[in-house]
């Protein structure tokens, strides 16, 4: 049983790992990127890496179709490295957090260029690659190469915080939770064990209404004994997100073509195509000097709303039609060709708002 020092003895850790692996052998989720337990073959590193990058800040249900699409377009890491960044961003559109897609592409190129298309098998080497942090490096090391590594995602943090009844709020508790998770990680089948803990958190030790009666770790779970499982992991109150505002410019020509522009290579939605707009500020006032060209601008009714990680966004949309093509940075695209471009979700909302004339909510 865990001691007051929040540790688990080696015999106890062995028994808990065995119980969890036995549970995993019966209840493992069937996921498109995962080799079944005891299949005799680890999941290829390319599939582990691709799925884990996609799963950051995104649900399993959402990622599935994107994962299959990427594999059909680029079956190998060499294929992905040979693609253009625009092709990768376009295939990624809708998954959000587009820096992940840019780093995915850079990482593929680095592995092909520096490692002859073969993933490094150690955490230290993986951490030197673009877009691979401690979690992804540990996941690849354990799941693809079956080497002991401590995988920590939100599901694992919750399981460990409850098992040891760690009351320190996140993110301050992260270091302690990783240390404790490492104590429970076995030397044998570490890849299956990592996936087992993640599955346990996703399906049984859930944020609300955990199914403790079905949990293989329930016997020694300190949070269950103290009847505080649903309160853990503790978190500091979230800061209220600010709201930024701006105006989007829906400019069309007589032939119906729409003005698009590519965003800068750095910053939010970097290198993505956009419906041009003013800058986004908490206090936004549209002045004559901010209009991209002289035209008869009319404001569409309603507001386009979108939420990013750190702020809410509200955009008014003004539209105009020009008889001749003005001298503006960007390209002109027919409406039926918009799907060929890497447009993030917020831009798709602006397009729908402009085409339909209806307010869109988050």
Long-range contacts (C-beta under 8 A, 24 or more apart in sequence): 1-220, 2-163, 2-164, 2-220, 2-222, 6-164, 6-165, 6-166, 6-176, 6-180, 7-180, 7-183, 8-164, 8-180, 8-183, 8-184, 12-220, 13-183, 13-184, 13-186, 14-186, 16-184, 16-217, 16-220, 17-184, 17-185, 17-186, 17-193, 18-186, 19-216, 19-217, 20-193, 20-196, 20-197, 20-200, 20-216, 20-217, 21-186, 21-189, 21-192, 21-193, 21-196, 22-216, 23-196, 23-200, 23-216, 24-192, 24-193, 24-195, 24-196, 24-199, 24-200, 27-199, 27-203, 28-195, 28-196, 28-199, 29-60, 29-199, 29-202, 29-203, 31-60, 31-64, 32-64, 32-67, 32-68, 33-67, 34-195, 37-192, 37-195, 38-192, 42-143, 42-144, 42-145, 42-146, 42-191, 43-143, 43-144, 43-191, 44-144, 45-119, 45-140, 45-144, 45-145, 46-76, 46-77, 46-119, 47-71, 48-139, 48-140, 48-143, 48-144, 49-107, 49-119, 49-132, 49-136, 49-140, 49-144, 50-104, 52-135, 52-136, 52-139, 52-140, 53-100, 53-103, 53-104, 53-131, 53-136, 54-95, 54-100, 56-97, 56-100, 56-136, 57-96, 57-97, 57-309, 58-95, 58-96, 58-97, 60-202, 62-95, 63-95, 66-91, 66-92, 66-94, 66-95, 76-117, 77-108, 77-111, 77-112, 77-117, 77-119, 78-112, 78-117, 80-104, 80-105, 80-108, 81-105, 81-108, 81-109, 81-111, 81-112, 81-113, 81-117, 85-271, 86-271, 86-342, 89-271, 89-272, 89-342, 90-340, 90-341, 90-342, 92-342, 93-342, 93-343, 93-344, 93-345, 94-345, 96-344, 96-345, 97-309, 98-269, 98-270, 98-271, 98-272, 98-344, 99-131, 99-270, 100-131, 102-270, 102-271, 103-130, 103-131, 104-131, 106-130, 106-131, 107-131, 107-132, 119-144, 121-145, 121-147, 122-147, 123-149, 138-194, 139-194, 142-190, 142-191, 142-193, 142-194, 143-191, 143-194, 143-195, 144-191, 145-191, 146-189, 146-190, 146-191, 147-190, 148-185, 148-186, 148-187, 148-190, 149-185, 149-190, 149-194, 150-178, 150-181, 150-182, 150-185, 151-181, 151-194, 151-197, 151-198, 152-177, 152-178, 152-181, 153-198, 153-201, 154-201, 155-197, 155-198, 155-199, 155-200, 155-201, 155-202, 155-205, 156-181, 156-197, 156-198, 156-201, 157-233, 158-201, 158-205, 158-207, 158-232, 158-233, 159-197, 159-200, 159-201, 159-205, 159-217, 160-184, 161-223, 161-232, 161-233, 161-234, 162-205, 162-210, 162-221, 162-222, 162-223, 162-224, 162-229, 162-232, 162-233, 163-217, 163-220, 163-221, 163-222, 163-223, 164-222, 165-222, 165-223, 165-225, 165-226, 165-228, 165-232, 166-232, 166-233, 167-228, 167-232, 167-234, 168-234, 169-233, 169-234, 169-235, 169-236, 170-233, 170-234, 170-235, 170-236, 173-233, 173-234, 177-233, 205-229, 241-307, 241-310, 241-311, 241-312, 242-282, 242-310, 242-311, 242-312, 243-282, 243-311, 243-312, 243-313, 243-314, 244-280, 244-281, 244-282, 244-284, 244-311, 244-312, 244-313, 244-314, 245-280, 245-281, 245-282, 245-283, 245-284, 245-313, 245-314, 245-315, 245-316, 246-277, 246-278, 246-279, 246-280, 246-281, 246-284, 246-313, 246-314, 246-315, 246-316, 247-277, 247-278, 247-284, 247-286, 247-290, 247-315, 247-316, 247-317, 247-318, 248-275, 248-276, 248-277, 248-304, 248-315, 248-316, 248-317, 248-318, 248-350, 248-354, 249-275, 249-276, 249-277, 249-291, 249-292, 249-297, 249-318, 249-319, 249-320, 250-275, 250-300, 250-317, 250-318, 250-319, 250-320, 250-350, 250-354, 251-276, 251-292, 251-293, 251-295, 251-319, 251-320, 251-321, 251-322, 251-328, 252-319, 252-320, 252-321, 252-322, 253-321, 253-322, 253-323, 253-325, 253-332, 254-321, 254-322, 254-323, 255-334, 256-334, 256-335, 257-332, 257-333, 257-334, 258-332, 258-333, 258-334, 258-335, 258-338, 258-351, 259-292, 259-328, 259-330, 259-331, 259-332, 260-330, 260-331, 260-332, 260-333, 260-341, 261-328, 261-329, 261-330, 261-331, 262-330, 268-308, 269-344, 269-346, 271-342, 272-342, 272-343, 272-344, 272-347, 273-341, 273-342, 273-343, 273-347, 274-343, 274-344, 274-347, 275-347, 275-350, 275-351, 275-354, 276-330, 277-315, 280-313, 280-315, 286-316, 286-318, 292-326, 292-328, 293-320, 293-322, 293-326, 293-328, 295-320, 295-321, 295-322, 296-320, 296-321, 300-353, 300-354, 300-357, 301-357, 301-359, 302-353, 302-358, 302-359, 302-360, 303-359, 304-346, 304-349, 304-350, 304-353, 304-359, 304-360, 305-349, 305-360, 305-361, 305-362, 306-345, 306-346, 306-349, 306-362, 307-362, 313-346, 315-346, 315-350, 317-350, 317-353, 317-354, 319-354
